[in-house]
Amino acid sequence: MGNNIKIKPENKFNVVIFGAPGSGKGTQSELIIEKYGLLHISTGEILREEIKKESELGKEAEEYITKGHLCPDELVLKIIDGVLDENPDVKGFIFDGFPRTLEQGKSLDEMLRKKESSIIAVINLDVDEKQLIERLIKRGKETGRADDNPQTIEKRLAVYHEQTEPLLEYYKKKGKLFNIKGQNDIEEVFDCIAETLDRLTFQNN
């Protein structure tokens, strides 16, 4: 699925992908990475890797996690900043799971601005809530995931809407938000995403 798209070094092709639980965000992230050669930045994976390496930031993160607390934004941003600096030659990054709040979005923009970079596109996988719930319940039955039950799903979706809607509006005002219907087949959804990203890639070369 690869192609020969060229991204100028000064124009990193940075993408944020949003999607409520059950929207297919993970699957679409993998397809975007494969096609465009972007580096995947998943805050959960990064934190686990830093803890495994026993880095100073990893040790600090582990203290919060073992107490059942969320890592503060400042710490997560430091870790992301390190990943960006360690990979100066990649075409761009896909941010998955971060930012989650308006403040995180503003902080990420500021970090990228200092590196003379920016977010090019924010892909929001829009799926009807009824379908999201059906997908998650089905997944729970198939995989045995304890958090894929009606009560927990409702709470997760409520948190997602509360945290994400202001952030989507923030990117919309910047002209960077692209809503993609996520209820179709995986290939159809990805074709819509690729059409959007190809157009933006063309504009930035």
MODELLER restraints for C-alpha pairs under 7 A, 6 or more apart:
rsr = mdl.restraints
at = mdl.atoms
rsr.add(forms.Gaussian(group=physical.xy_distance, feature=features.Distance(at['CA:1:A'], at['CA:34:A']), mean=6.79, stdev=0.5))
rsr.add(forms.Gaussian(group=physical.xy_distance, feature=features.Distance(at['CA:1:A'], at['CA:35:A']), mean=5.50, stdev=0.5))
rsr.add(forms.Gaussian(group=physical.xy_distance, feature=features.Distance(at['CA:2:A'], at['CA:34:A']), mean=6.48, stdev=0.5))
rsr.add(forms.Gaussian(group=physical.xy_distance, feature=features.Distance(at['CA:2:A'], at['CA:35:A']), mean=4.66, stdev=0.5))
rsr.add(forms.Gaussian(group=physical.xy_distance, feature=features.Distance(at['CA:2:A'], at['CA:36:A']), mean=6.94, stdev=0.5))
rsr.add(forms.Gaussian(group=physical.xy_distance, feature=features.Distance(at['CA:3:A'], at['CA:35:A']), mean=6.51, stdev=0.5))
rsr.add(forms.Gaussian(group=physical.xy_distance, feature=features.Distance(at['CA:7:A'], at['CA:13:A']), mean=6.94, stdev=0.5))
rsr.add(forms.Gaussian(group=physical.xy_distance, feature=features.Distance(at['CA:7:A'], at['CA:91:A']), mean=5.92, stdev=0.5))
rsr.add(forms.Gaussian(group=physical.xy_distance, feature=features.Distance(at['CA:7:A'], at['CA:205:A']), mean=6.36, stdev=0.5))
rsr.add(forms.Gaussian(group=physical.xy_distance, feature=features.Distance(at['CA:8:A'], at['CA:205:A']), mean=6.58, stdev=0.5))
rsr.add(forms.Gaussian(group=physical.xy_distance, feature=features.Distance(at['CA:9:A'], at['CA:91:A']), mean=6.99, stdev=0.5))
rsr.add(forms.Gaussian(group=physical.xy_distance, feature=features.Distance(at['CA:11:A'], at['CA:117:A']), mean=6.55, stdev=0.5))
rsr.add(forms.Gaussian(group=physical.xy_distance, feature=features.Distance(at['CA:12:A'], at['CA:91:A']), mean=5.65, stdev=0.5))
rsr.add(forms.Gaussian(group=physical.xy_distance, feature=features.Distance(at['CA:12:A'], at['CA:92:A']), mean=4.66, stdev=0.5))
rsr.add(forms.Gaussian(group=physical.xy_distance, feature=features.Distance(at['CA:12:A'], at['CA:117:A']), mean=6.31, stdev=0.5))
rsr.add(forms.Gaussian(group=physical.xy_distance, feature=features.Distance(at['CA:13:A'], at['CA:91:A']), mean=6.02, stdev=0.5))
rsr.add(forms.Gaussian(group=physical.xy_distance, feature=features.Distance(at['CA:13:A'], at['CA:92:A']), mean=4.33, stdev=0.5))
rsr.add(forms.Gaussian(group=physical.xy_distance, feature=features.Distance(at['CA:13:A'], at['CA:93:A']), mean=6.62, stdev=0.5))
rsr.add(forms.Gaussian(group=physical.xy_distance, feature=features.Distance(at['CA:13:A'], at['CA:120:A']), mean=6.08, stdev=0.5))
rsr.add(forms.Gaussian(group=physical.xy_distance, feature=features.Distance(at['CA:14:A'], at['CA:92:A']), mean=4.92, stdev=0.5))
rsr.add(forms.Gaussian(group=physical.xy_distance, feature=features.Distance(at['CA:14:A'], at['CA:93:A']), mean=4.75, stdev=0.5))
rsr.add(forms.Gaussian(group=physical.xy_distance, feature=features.Distance(at['CA:14:A'], at['CA:94:A']), mean=5.84, stdev=0.5))
rsr.add(forms.Gaussian(group=physical.xy_distance, feature=features.Distance(at['CA:14:A'], at['CA:118:A']), mean=6.72, stdev=0.5))
rsr.add(forms.Gaussian(group=physical.xy_distance, feature=features.Distance(at['CA:14:A'], at['CA:119:A']), mean=4.90, stdev=0.5))
rsr.add(forms.Gaussian(group=physical.xy_distance, feature=features.Distance(at['CA:14:A'], at['CA:120:A']), mean=5.44, stdev=0.5))
rsr.add(forms.Gaussian(group=physical.xy_distance, feature=features.Distance(at['CA:14:A'], at['CA:121:A']), mean=6.95, stdev=0.5))
rsr.add(forms.Gaussian(group=physical.xy_distance, feature=features.Distance(at['CA:15:A'], at['CA:93:A']), mean=6.22, stdev=0.5))
rsr.add(forms.Gaussian(group=physical.xy_distance, feature=features.Distance(at['CA:15:A'], at['CA:94:A']), mean=4.66, stdev=0.5))
rsr.add(forms.Gaussian(group=physical.xy_distance, feature=features.Distance(at['CA:15:A'], at['CA:95:A']), mean=6.18, stdev=0.5))
rsr.add(forms.Gaussian(group=physical.xy_distance, feature=features.Distance(at['CA:15:A'], at['CA:119:A']), mean=5.88, stdev=0.5))
rsr.add(forms.Gaussian(group=physical.xy_distance, feature=features.Distance(at['CA:15:A'], at['CA:120:A']), mean=5.93, stdev=0.5))
rsr.add(forms.Gaussian(group=physical.xy_distance, feature=features.Distance(at['CA:15:A'], at['CA:121:A']), mean=5.03, stdev=0.5))
rsr.add(forms.Gaussian(group=physical.xy_distance, feature=features.Distance(at['CA:15:A'], at['CA:122:A']), mean=5.78, stdev=0.5))
rsr.add(forms.Gaussian(group=physical.xy_distance, feature=features.Distance(at['CA:16:A'], at['CA:94:A']), mean=5.59, stdev=0.5))
rsr.add(forms.Gaussian(group=physical.xy_distance, feature=features.Distance(at['CA:16:A'], at['CA:95:A']), mean=4.66, stdev=0.5))
rsr.add(forms.Gaussian(group=physical.xy_distance, feature=features.Distance(at['CA:16:A'], at['CA:96:A']), mean=6.40, stdev=0.5))
rsr.add(forms.Gaussian(group=physical.xy_distance, feature=features.Distance(at['CA:16:A'], at['CA:121:A']), mean=6.43, stdev=0.5))
rsr.add(forms.Gaussian(group=physical.xy_distance, feature=features.Distance(at['CA:16:A'], at['CA:122:A']), mean=4.66, stdev=0.5))
rsr.add(forms.Gaussian(group=physical.xy_distance, feature=features.Distance(at['CA:16:A'], at['CA:123:A']), mean=6.18, stdev=0.5))
rsr.add(forms.Gaussian(group=physical.xy_distance, feature=features.Distance(at['CA:17:A'], at['CA:95:A']), mean=6.31, stdev=0.5))
rsr.add(forms.Gaussian(group=physical.xy_distance, feature=features.Distance(at['CA:17:A'], at['CA:96:A']), mean=5.71, stdev=0.5))
rsr.add(forms.Gaussian(group=physical.xy_distance, feature=features.Distance(at['CA:17:A'], at['CA:122:A']), mean=5.82, stdev=0.5))
rsr.add(forms.Gaussian(group=physical.xy_distance, feature=features.Distance(at['CA:17:A'], at['CA:123:A']), mean=4.79, stdev=0.5))
rsr.add(forms.Gaussian(group=physical.xy_distance, feature=features.Distance(at['CA:17:A'], at['CA:124:A']), mean=6.05, stdev=0.5))
rsr.add(forms.Gaussian(group=physical.xy_distance, feature=features.Distance(at['CA:18:A'], at['CA:25:A']), mean=6.85, stdev=0.5))
rsr.add(forms.Gaussian(group=physical.xy_distance, feature=features.Distance(at['CA:18:A'], at['CA:123:A']), mean=6.02, stdev=0.5))
rsr.add(forms.Gaussian(group=physical.xy_distance, feature=features.Distance(at['CA:18:A'], at['CA:124:A']), mean=4.66, stdev=0.5))
rsr.add(forms.Gaussian(group=physical.xy_distance, feature=features.Distance(at['CA:18:A'], at['CA:125:A']), mean=6.19, stdev=0.5))
rsr.add(forms.Gaussian(group=physical.xy_distance, feature=features.Distance(at['CA:19:A'], at['CA:25:A']), mean=5.56, stdev=0.5))
rsr.add(forms.Gaussian(group=physical.xy_distance, feature=features.Distance(at['CA:19:A'], at['CA:124:A']), mean=5.78, stdev=0.5))
rsr.add(forms.Gaussian(group=physical.xy_distance, feature=features.Distance(at['CA:19:A'], at['CA:125:A']), mean=4.93, stdev=0.5))
rsr.add(forms.Gaussian(group=physical.xy_distance, feature=features.Distance(at['CA:19:A'], at['CA:126:A']), mean=6.86, stdev=0.5))
rsr.add(forms.Gaussian(group=physical.xy_distance, feature=features.Distance(at['CA:20:A'], at['CA:157:A']), mean=6.69, stdev=0.5))
rsr.add(forms.Gaussian(group=physical.xy_distance, feature=features.Distance(at['CA:20:A'], at['CA:160:A']), mean=6.39, stdev=0.5))
rsr.add(forms.Gaussian(group=physical.xy_distance, feature=features.Distance(at['CA:21:A'], at['CA:157:A']), mean=6.95, stdev=0.5))
rsr.add(forms.Gaussian(group=physical.xy_distance, feature=features.Distance(at['CA:22:A'], at['CA:132:A']), mean=5.22, stdev=0.5))
rsr.add(forms.Gaussian(group=physical.xy_distance, feature=features.Distance(at['CA:22:A'], at['CA:135:A']), mean=5.98, stdev=0.5))
rsr.add(forms.Gaussian(group=physical.xy_distance, feature=features.Distance(at['CA:22:A'], at['CA:136:A']), mean=5.59, stdev=0.5))
rsr.add(forms.Gaussian(group=physical.xy_distance, feature=features.Distance(at['CA:23:A'], at['CA:125:A']), mean=6.24, stdev=0.5))
rsr.add(forms.Gaussian(group=physical.xy_distance, feature=features.Distance(at['CA:23:A'], at['CA:127:A']), mean=6.12, stdev=0.5))
rsr.add(forms.Gaussian(group=physical.xy_distance, feature=features.Distance(at['CA:23:A'], at['CA:132:A']), mean=6.42, stdev=0.5))
rsr.add(forms.Gaussian(group=physical.xy_distance, feature=features.Distance(at['CA:23:A'], at['CA:182:A']), mean=6.27, stdev=0.5))
rsr.add(forms.Gaussian(group=physical.xy_distance, feature=features.Distance(at['CA:28:A'], at['CA:190:A']), mean=6.46, stdev=0.5))
rsr.add(forms.Gaussian(group=physical.xy_distance, feature=features.Distance(at['CA:33:A'], at['CA:39:A']), mean=6.78, stdev=0.5))
rsr.add(forms.Gaussian(group=physical.xy_distance, feature=features.Distance(at['CA:33:A'], at['CA:40:A']), mean=6.98, stdev=0.5))
rsr.add(forms.Gaussian(group=physical.xy_distance, feature=features.Distance(at['CA:37:A'], at['CA:91:A']), mean=6.70, stdev=0.5))
rsr.add(forms.Gaussian(group=physical.xy_distance, feature=features.Distance(at['CA:38:A'], at['CA:90:A']), mean=6.79, stdev=0.5))
rsr.add(forms.Gaussian(group=physical.xy_distance, feature=features.Distance(at['CA:38:A'], at['CA:91:A']), mean=5.95, stdev=0.5))
rsr.add(forms.Gaussian(group=physical.xy_distance, feature=features.Distance(at['CA:38:A'], at['CA:92:A']), mean=5.06, stdev=0.5))
rsr.add(forms.Gaussian(group=physical.xy_distance, feature=features.Distance(at['CA:38:A'], at['CA:93:A']), mean=4.99, stdev=0.5))
rsr.add(forms.Gaussian(group=physical.xy_distance, feature=features.Distance(at['CA:38:A'], at['CA:94:A']), mean=6.19, stdev=0.5))
rsr.add(forms.Gaussian(group=physical.xy_distance, feature=features.Distance(at['CA:39:A'], at['CA:90:A']), mean=6.93, stdev=0.5))
rsr.add(forms.Gaussian(group=physical.xy_distance, feature=features.Distance(at['CA:39:A'], at['CA:92:A']), mean=6.36, stdev=0.5))
rsr.add(forms.Gaussian(group=physical.xy_distance, feature=features.Distance(at['CA:39:A'], at['CA:93:A']), mean=4.66, stdev=0.5))
rsr.add(forms.Gaussian(group=physical.xy_distance, feature=features.Distance(at['CA:39:A'], at['CA:94:A']), mean=6.11, stdev=0.5))
rsr.add(forms.Gaussian(group=physical.xy_distance, feature=features.Distance(at['CA:40:A'], at['CA:93:A']), mean=5.93, stdev=0.5))
rsr.add(forms.Gaussian(group=physical.xy_distance, feature=features.Distance(at['CA:40:A'], at['CA:94:A']), mean=5.10, stdev=0.5))
rsr.add(forms.Gaussian(group=physical.xy_distance, feature=features.Distance(at['CA:40:A'], at['CA:95:A']), mean=6.50, stdev=0.5))
rsr.add(forms.Gaussian(group=physical.xy_distance, feature=features.Distance(at['CA:41:A'], at['CA:93:A']), mean=6.66, stdev=0.5))
rsr.add(forms.Gaussian(group=physical.xy_distance, feature=features.Distance(at['CA:41:A'], at['CA:94:A']), mean=5.90, stdev=0.5))
rsr.add(forms.Gaussian(group=physical.xy_distance, feature=features.Distance(at['CA:41:A'], at['CA:95:A']), mean=4.96, stdev=0.5))
rsr.add(forms.Gaussian(group=physical.xy_distance, feature=features.Distance(at['CA:41:A'], at['CA:96:A']), mean=5.99, stdev=0.5))
rsr.add(forms.Gaussian(group=physical.xy_distance, feature=features.Distance(at['CA:42:A'], at['CA:95:A']), mean=6.33, stdev=0.5))
rsr.add(forms.Gaussian(group=physical.xy_distance, feature=features.Distance(at['CA:42:A'], at['CA:96:A']), mean=4.94, stdev=0.5))
rsr.add(forms.Gaussian(group=physical.xy_distance, feature=features.Distance(at['CA:42:A'], at['CA:97:A']), mean=5.92, stdev=0.5))
rsr.add(forms.Gaussian(group=physical.xy_distance, feature=features.Distance(at['CA:43:A'], at['CA:97:A']), mean=6.22, stdev=0.5))
rsr.add(forms.Gaussian(group=physical.xy_distance, feature=features.Distance(at['CA:43:A'], at['CA:98:A']), mean=6.52, stdev=0.5))
rsr.add(forms.Gaussian(group=physical.xy_distance, feature=features.Distance(at['CA:47:A'], at['CA:58:A']), mean=6.55, stdev=0.5))
rsr.add(forms.Gaussian(group=physical.xy_distance, feature=features.Distance(at['CA:47:A'], at['CA:61:A']), mean=6.98, stdev=0.5))
rsr.add(forms.Gaussian(group=physical.xy_distance, feature=features.Distance(at['CA:50:A'], at['CA:57:A']), mean=6.82, stdev=0.5))
rsr.add(forms.Gaussian(group=physical.xy_distance, feature=features.Distance(at['CA:50:A'], at['CA:58:A']), mean=4.33, stdev=0.5))
rsr.add(forms.Gaussian(group=physical.xy_distance, feature=features.Distance(at['CA:51:A'], at['CA:58:A']), mean=4.05, stdev=0.5))
rsr.add(forms.Gaussian(group=physical.xy_distance, feature=features.Distance(at['CA:51:A'], at['CA:59:A']), mean=5.95, stdev=0.5))
rsr.add(forms.Gaussian(group=physical.xy_distance, feature=features.Distance(at['CA:51:A'], at['CA:62:A']), mean=6.32, stdev=0.5))
rsr.add(forms.Gaussian(group=physical.xy_distance, feature=features.Distance(at['CA:61:A'], at['CA:71:A']), mean=6.07, stdev=0.5))
rsr.add(forms.Gaussian(group=physical.xy_distance, feature=features.Distance(at['CA:64:A'], at['CA:70:A']), mean=6.34, stdev=0.5))
rsr.add(forms.Gaussian(group=physical.xy_distance, feature=features.Distance(at['CA:64:A'], at['CA:71:A']), mean=5.83, stdev=0.5))
rsr.add(forms.Gaussian(group=physical.xy_distance, feature=features.Distance(at['CA:65:A'], at['CA:71:A']), mean=6.93, stdev=0.5))
rsr.add(forms.Gaussian(group=physical.xy_distance, feature=features.Distance(at['CA:73:A'], at['CA:104:A']), mean=6.82, stdev=0.5))
rsr.add(forms.Gaussian(group=physical.xy_distance, feature=features.Distance(at['CA:99:A'], at['CA:105:A']), mean=5.19, stdev=0.5))
rsr.add(forms.Gaussian(group=physical.xy_distance, feature=features.Distance(at['CA:100:A'], at['CA:163:A']), mean=6.30, stdev=0.5))
rsr.add(forms.Gaussian(group=physical.xy_distance, feature=features.Distance(at['CA:100:A'], at['CA:164:A']), mean=6.10, stdev=0.5))
rsr.add(forms.Gaussian(group=physical.xy_distance, feature=features.Distance(at['CA:101:A'], at['CA:163:A']), mean=5.31, stdev=0.5))
rsr.add(forms.Gaussian(group=physical.xy_distance, feature=features.Distance(at['CA:101:A'], at['CA:164:A']), mean=6.08, stdev=0.5))
rsr.add(forms.Gaussian(group=physical.xy_distance, feature=features.Distance(at['CA:101:A'], at['CA:167:A']), mean=6.00, stdev=0.5))
rsr.add(forms.Gaussian(group=physical.xy_distance, feature=features.Distance(at['CA:102:A'], at['CA:166:A']), mean=6.17, stdev=0.5))
rsr.add(forms.Gaussian(group=physical.xy_distance, feature=features.Distance(at['CA:102:A'], at['CA:167:A']), mean=4.71, stdev=0.5))
rsr.add(forms.Gaussian(group=physical.xy_distance, feature=features.Distance(at['CA:105:A'], at['CA:167:A']), mean=6.86, stdev=0.5))
rsr.add(forms.Gaussian(group=physical.xy_distance, feature=features.Distance(at['CA:109:A'], at['CA:118:A']), mean=6.37, stdev=0.5))
rsr.add(forms.Gaussian(group=physical.xy_distance, feature=features.Distance(at['CA:112:A'], at['CA:118:A']), mean=5.26, stdev=0.5))
rsr.add(forms.Gaussian(group=physical.xy_distance, feature=features.Distance(at['CA:120:A'], at['CA:176:A']), mean=6.55, stdev=0.5))
rsr.add(forms.Gaussian(group=physical.xy_distance, feature=features.Distance(at['CA:121:A'], at['CA:176:A']), mean=5.00, stdev=0.5))
rsr.add(forms.Gaussian(group=physical.xy_distance, feature=features.Distance(at['CA:121:A'], at['CA:177:A']), mean=6.28, stdev=0.5))
rsr.add(forms.Gaussian(group=physical.xy_distance, feature=features.Distance(at['CA:122:A'], at['CA:176:A']), mean=5.72, stdev=0.5))
rsr.add(forms.Gaussian(group=physical.xy_distance, feature=features.Distance(at['CA:122:A'], at['CA:177:A']), mean=4.79, stdev=0.5))
rsr.add(forms.Gaussian(group=physical.xy_distance, feature=features.Distance(at['CA:122:A'], at['CA:178:A']), mean=5.99, stdev=0.5))
rsr.add(forms.Gaussian(group=physical.xy_distance, feature=features.Distance(at['CA:123:A'], at['CA:177:A']), mean=6.30, stdev=0.5))
rsr.add(forms.Gaussian(group=physical.xy_distance, feature=features.Distance(at['CA:123:A'], at['CA:178:A']), mean=5.11, stdev=0.5))
rsr.add(forms.Gaussian(group=physical.xy_distance, feature=features.Distance(at['CA:123:A'], at['CA:179:A']), mean=6.17, stdev=0.5))
rsr.add(forms.Gaussian(group=physical.xy_distance, feature=features.Distance(at['CA:123:A'], at['CA:180:A']), mean=6.88, stdev=0.5))
rsr.add(forms.Gaussian(group=physical.xy_distance, feature=features.Distance(at['CA:124:A'], at['CA:178:A']), mean=6.08, stdev=0.5))
rsr.add(forms.Gaussian(group=physical.xy_distance, feature=features.Distance(at['CA:124:A'], at['CA:179:A']), mean=4.83, stdev=0.5))
rsr.add(forms.Gaussian(group=physical.xy_distance, feature=features.Distance(at['CA:124:A'], at['CA:180:A']), mean=5.92, stdev=0.5))
rsr.add(forms.Gaussian(group=physical.xy_distance, feature=features.Distance(at['CA:125:A'], at['CA:179:A']), mean=6.19, stdev=0.5))
rsr.add(forms.Gaussian(group=physical.xy_distance, feature=features.Distance(at['CA:125:A'], at['CA:180:A']), mean=5.03, stdev=0.5))
rsr.add(forms.Gaussian(group=physical.xy_distance, feature=features.Distance(at['CA:125:A'], at['CA:181:A']), mean=5.94, stdev=0.5))
rsr.add(forms.Gaussian(group=physical.xy_distance, feature=features.Distance(at['CA:125:A'], at['CA:182:A']), mean=5.00, stdev=0.5))
rsr.add(forms.Gaussian(group=physical.xy_distance, feature=features.Distance(at['CA:126:A'], at['CA:179:A']), mean=6.31, stdev=0.5))
rsr.add(forms.Gaussian(group=physical.xy_distance, feature=features.Distance(at['CA:126:A'], at['CA:180:A']), mean=5.80, stdev=0.5))
rsr.add(forms.Gaussian(group=physical.xy_distance, feature=features.Distance(at['CA:126:A'], at['CA:181:A']), mean=4.98, stdev=0.5))
rsr.add(forms.Gaussian(group=physical.xy_distance, feature=features.Distance(at['CA:126:A'], at['CA:182:A']), mean=5.24, stdev=0.5))
rsr.add(forms.Gaussian(group=physical.xy_distance, feature=features.Distance(at['CA:127:A'], at['CA:181:A']), mean=6.27, stdev=0.5))
rsr.add(forms.Gaussian(group=physical.xy_distance, feature=features.Distance(at['CA:127:A'], at['CA:182:A']), mean=5.14, stdev=0.5))
rsr.add(forms.Gaussian(group=physical.xy_distance, feature=features.Distance(at['CA:127:A'], at['CA:183:A']), mean=5.39, stdev=0.5))
rsr.add(forms.Gaussian(group=physical.xy_distance, feature=features.Distance(at['CA:133:A'], at['CA:153:A']), mean=6.92, stdev=0.5))
rsr.add(forms.Gaussian(group=physical.xy_distance, feature=features.Distance(at['CA:136:A'], at['CA:148:A']), mean=5.60, stdev=0.5))
rsr.add(forms.Gaussian(group=physical.xy_distance, feature=features.Distance(at['CA:137:A'], at['CA:148:A']), mean=5.61, stdev=0.5))
rsr.add(forms.Gaussian(group=physical.xy_distance, feature=features.Distance(at['CA:137:A'], at['CA:149:A']), mean=5.93, stdev=0.5))
rsr.add(forms.Gaussian(group=physical.xy_distance, feature=features.Distance(at['CA:137:A'], at['CA:150:A']), mean=6.96, stdev=0.5))
rsr.add(forms.Gaussian(group=physical.xy_distance, feature=features.Distance(at['CA:140:A'], at['CA:146:A']), mean=6.94, stdev=0.5))
rsr.add(forms.Gaussian(group=physical.xy_distance, feature=features.Distance(at['CA:140:A'], at['CA:148:A']), mean=4.68, stdev=0.5))
rsr.add(forms.Gaussian(group=physical.xy_distance, feature=features.Distance(at['CA:140:A'], at['CA:149:A']), mean=6.75, stdev=0.5))
rsr.add(forms.Gaussian(group=physical.xy_distance, feature=features.Distance(at['CA:147:A'], at['CA:153:A']), mean=6.97, stdev=0.5))
rsr.add(forms.Gaussian(group=physical.xy_distance, feature=features.Distance(at['CA:168:A'], at['CA:177:A']), mean=6.95, stdev=0.5))
rsr.add(forms.Gaussian(group=physical.xy_distance, feature=features.Distance(at['CA:171:A'], at['CA:177:A']), mean=5.42, stdev=0.5))
rsr.add(forms.Gaussian(group=physical.xy_distance, feature=features.Distance(at['CA:180:A'], at['CA:192:A']), mean=6.87, stdev=0.5))
rsr.add(forms.Gaussian(group=physical.xy_distance, feature=features.Distance(at['CA:180:A'], at['CA:193:A']), mean=6.91, stdev=0.5))
rsr.add(forms.Gaussian(group=physical.xy_distance, feature=features.Distance(at['CA:181:A'], at['CA:189:A']), mean=6.80, stdev=0.5))
rsr.add(forms.Gaussian(group=physical.xy_distance, feature=features.Distance(at['CA:182:A'], at['CA:189:A']), mean=5.86, stdev=0.5))
